[in-house]
Amino acid sequence: MRPTSSVTLETWRALLETRRLAPILGVSAALLLAQHSFYPGPGSMFVAALLCLSCVLLAPLAFRLLFPHGVESPWNAMRLLLYAFLGIGVVFGVGREFPSLFHLHTTFLAVNADALVSVALFLVGGWGLGRDINMEAALGQQQLRVVELEREAQSAQLLALRSHLDPHFLFNTLNAIAEWCRQDGVTAERAVLRLADMLRVILTGVRVPTWKLEQEIDLLRMLWDLHLLRDPNLFTLRLDIPSPLPDAVVPPMILLPLAENAVKHGPAAGHRGEIALVIQTVGDDLRIVLENR
C-alpha cells in the first residue's frame, strides 16, 4: 500500500487541476453567495468557507484512502460506514462545534436538514473526485507501463537482431566498406545499400511471427551477396529452388544462422567450395537443405 503522505499530496495536487478546480470553485461560490444573501451573521461566512474547504480537502482524500483503486476488500461495508461517519463528523464538527467554541455564527450548511445535504455533498463529491483521481492515477501508471513495455520490446528486438546476425560479420562488412570508400567507391556504395536492405529486412522480421519463404530466401541472398562483395572467390553459390517458390510461411530468419554458419565454418575457415541451397516439395511437406562442400 502506498504511503498516506504520498496519496495526500497526489490528491491535493490533482484537485488544483483546472478541470476539477473550476467546478469546485463554482459550487463553493454558489454556497457562499447563498450564505451571504440569506443567512448573514458574525463569522458565518468564514465558517461556511472553512466547511467548504474541509469537505474539498478531506472527502476525496478519505475516499482514496478507504477505497484504493484496484484493491478488493471484504470490509467494504465497514469502510463505507467509516466514510459516512467521517462526512458527518466533518460537517457537524466544522459547521457546529467549531463556531460554538469561538462564539461565531454557524452556517446554514450545518443546520437542520441542510446538514444532511452537506453530508450528502461530502460523500458524493468525495466519491466522484476521489474515483476520478484514482482512475487518472491508474491511467498514468498504465501509460508508464506501456512506455516500459515499448522499451523492453525495443531491447528484445535488439537482442533478436544480435541473435540472428553475427556481429563479426557486421563489423567485418563495415570495415570492408570503409576500405572500399578509399579504393572503390562503386563497390562501397553497393555494399552500403545491400547492408541497409538486409538490416531493414531483419528489423521487419523481428516484429512478425511468420513471413513468406520468399522473404527468407531474399534475406539469405543479401547475406551471401555481402560476403561475395568482400571476396568474390570465397565460395560458389548453387540455388536449387523451384520457380515459383511454394506459397509457404516460415518463422523469420530461421535459415539465417544456418547460412551464416555455412560460410563461417566452410569458406571463411579456409574450406573454399560450394554452398548449396536446395528446396523441394515432398507431398504436403517442404524440404530445405542448406550445406557447404
N, C-alpha and C positions, 0 to 999 in steps of 0.2 A: 504494500500500500504506500502511496506517495506521502511525503511529509505534509502535515497540515499547513505549515507556513508556505510551502510551495503552491498548494491548492488555493490558499487565501490570496496570495499576490497575483496568481494567474487569473483568479475570478475577478478581482477588483480592476486589473488592467483590462480585462475583457469588457467590463461594464463601461469603461471610458471610450470604447469604440463608438463611432457616430451612430451606427445603425441601432445600437442599444441605448446610448445616452440620450438621443433625441426623443424617443417615446417616453423614457423615464422622466426627463425634464418636463415634457408636455403634461403627463398625468400629475406630476408633483405640483406644477404651476397651477393646474386647474383646482387641485385640492386646497392649495394655499390661498388662491383667489376666493374660493368659497368660504374658507375660514375668515378671511379679512372682511368679506362682504356681509356674512350672516351671523358670525359668531365671534365678534370682537371681544377682546378682554386683555388685561395686563399679562403680557408674556405668552399669550395663546399662539401667536404666530411663530414664536421661537419653538414652542413645544410641538406644534404641527410640523414645522420644518425638521426638527430633530427626529420626530417619529417617522417621517418620510425617509430621511437619510438612514435611520436604523434599519428600516424594512429593506431598503435597496441594498445596503451593505451586507445584511445578515441573511436575508431569505435565500438568495441563490447560493450563497456560500454554505448555508446549512443543508440545502438540498444536495449539493455536490458531495459534501462530506458524508451525509447519511446514505445517499444512493449513488455511489461511484459508478461510472459508466462501465458496462461490461462485467460487472461483478454480481453474481447471483447469490442471494442470501435467504435462508429460511426464516429470517427475522424481519422481513419487510413490514409486517403488520406492526411490530413494535417500533420500528424506525418511523413509520408513518405517524404513529401515535406520538412519538417524541417530537417529530417535526411539527405536529399540530400544537402540542403544549408549548414549544418554543415560540410559535407565532402568537399564541395567547399571551405568553409571558412578555414578549416584546411590546405588544400593543398596550397591555394594561400597565406594564412596568414603566414604559416611557410616557404613555399617554395619561396615566393617572397618578402613579406613585411618585414619579419624578416631580411633577408640578406641585404636588402636595408637600413634598419635602422642602421645596424652595418657594412656597407660597405664590405660585403662579397660577394663572387661569388655565384650566385644562382645555384640550382641543376637542372639537365635536367628533373627531375621528375615534375617540376612545370613550364616548358616552352612549349608553343605551344600545339600541340596535345598530347604530353606526359603528360601534366597536366590533360587532360581528362582521360587518362589511370590511373593516380594516384587516381583521384576521383572515378573511377570505382573500383579500388582495395580497396579503403576505404569502399565503400558501400557494395561490395560483400564480402570482407573479414570480415567486421564488422557483416554482416548478418550471415555468416557461423559460425564465432566464437561465436557471441552472442547467436545464436539459439542453438548451441551445448552446451554452458554453461547453458542456460535456461533448456534444456532437461535434462542435468545431474543433475541440482538442483532439478527439478521436480521429477526425479527418486529417488534422495536421500530422498526427503520428503515422497514419496510413500513407500520407504523401511522403514523409521521410522514409518509410519502409520501402515505398516504390523506388525512391532515389537509390536506396541501399541495394535493392534488388537489381536495378539497372547497372549499378557499379559492379555488383557481383557478376552479372551477366557479361559485362564487358571484359572482366577479368577472366571469366570462364572461356570467352571467345579467344582471348589471347593465349590461354593455356592450350585450347584446342588447336589454335594455329600453330603453336610451337610443337604440339604432339604430332601434327600432320606434315610439318615442313622441317626438314633437317636444318638447324641453324648454321651448320658448317657450309652446307650448300648455298644458303643465302649469303653468308659472309664472303665465301669464295666468289660468288657471282658478282657481288658489289665490288670486290677488289678487282675482278677482271674488267668490269665496266670502267672503273677508274683508270686502269691501264689503257683500255681502248680509247678513252677520251683523249689521251695524248697521242695515240698512234693511228687509230682507225675510228673516226667519228661516226661513220655509217654503221659499223658493227655495234658501237656503243649505243647508238640510238635504237637499233633493232633489239638489243638486249634489254634496254630500259623499258621499252614498250612491251616486250614479251613478259618481263618480270612483273610489270604493273598489271597486265592482263591476268597473270597467274595468281597474284595476290588478291585481285578483285574477285576472282572465281572462288578462291579459298575462303575469303571472308563471307561470301554468299553461302558457301557450303556449311559453315559452322552455325548458320542460323536456321537451317532447314533440316527436317528429319530424313528426307529422301530427295533424290533428284534422278533425272534420266541417265541411263547408261551412257548416252552420247556425251553428256556433260562430263562424266567421269573420264571417258576416253580423251576428250579435248584437254582436260587437265593434265593427263599423262603426256600428251603430245607437247604441251608447253614445257613441262619439266625436261623432257628429253631434248627438245629444241635448245633450251638454255645450256644443257650440258654440251651439245654438239657445237654451239656457238663458241664455247670456251675451247673446245678441242674437237674439230671436225672428224678426226680419225680415232676418237675414243672408242666408238663401237659402231656396228651397223645395226639398223633397226628393221625388224620384219614385223609387219602388221598383217595378220591373217584373220580378218574380221569380215562378217557378211555385210553386204550392202543391199538394202538399207539395214542399219542396226536393228536388232529386236527392240520393240517398244517396251522396255523393261525399266524398272526403277531400282536403285541400289542406295545403300547408305552413303552419304557424301564422303569422298576421299578414302573409301575402303581399300582401293588399289594403290593409292599414292605411296604409302610406306613400302609396299612391295616393289613399286617402280623405283623408288629411291635405293632400296637395298640391292636391287638388281644391278644398279650402276655402282654403288658403293663397294659391294663385295665381289664385283666382277671386273669390269673395265677399269674402274678407279683404283682397284687394288692390284693392277698390273696384268689382269687376265683379259686382254682385249679380245673381243669377239662379237658375237651376235646377241642382241636382246630381242626376244620374240614375244609377241602378244597374240594369243590365239583365242578366238571367241567362237563357240559352237553352240547350236541348239540341239539338245538331245530330248526329243519328245517335248514335254512341257518345261523341261529344265534348261538352265543356261549354264554352260561350262566355260570357264575362263581360265586360261593357262598363261602365266607370266614367268618367263625363265631367261637366264643368261647362259651363254655357252662359251 
